[in-house]
Amino acid sequence: MKKILVILCTAAVLAGCGSKEAAPAETAPAETQAAEIANPWSDAKDLAEAAEISGVPFELQDQIGEYKVTGIRSMEGLTEIIYSDGKDELRVRKGTGTEDNSGDMNEYSENSTELLAGAEIEYQRSGKDGLVNRVWWTDGTYAWSMTSL
């Protein structure tokens, strides 16, 4: 199914590239054109490079269950490790500060705040239909989050 979707999208893009009509010249003044926001993330080859970019130390697990590391990226004050099982993704973030850094703005029907056993760290989890989609916690200096996609 994914191959069919990729083929259809590729065909649509190529069809647009083959147009014989000349594109209209840009006439809008520069000050009225919308500015594109730069992507703040930088890909990193390893945690040492990620820490240089973000200033945040991070310890890495090579695998979480069936999920393996597929990407590491950072921006100032935040590092993200992306895990995948080939179908779904799990994103783990650590950043400076004490607020939710997950980037997940979804509203979930199930939310709770609990105490982690033995660690005495308060964390919040959110989800729907009994599944956990987002967890975040802080130690007062750093905030961590885990999000499933």
Salt bridges, closest charged atoms under 4 A:
GLU49 OE1 - LYS45 NZ 3.94
GLU80 OE1 - ARG73 NE 2.52
GLU80 OE1 - ARG91 NH1 3.00
GLU80 OE2 - ARG93 NE 2.75
GLU89 OE1 - ARG91 NH2 2.79
ASP100 OD2 - ARG134 NE 3.80
GLU114 OE2 - ARG125 NE 3.01
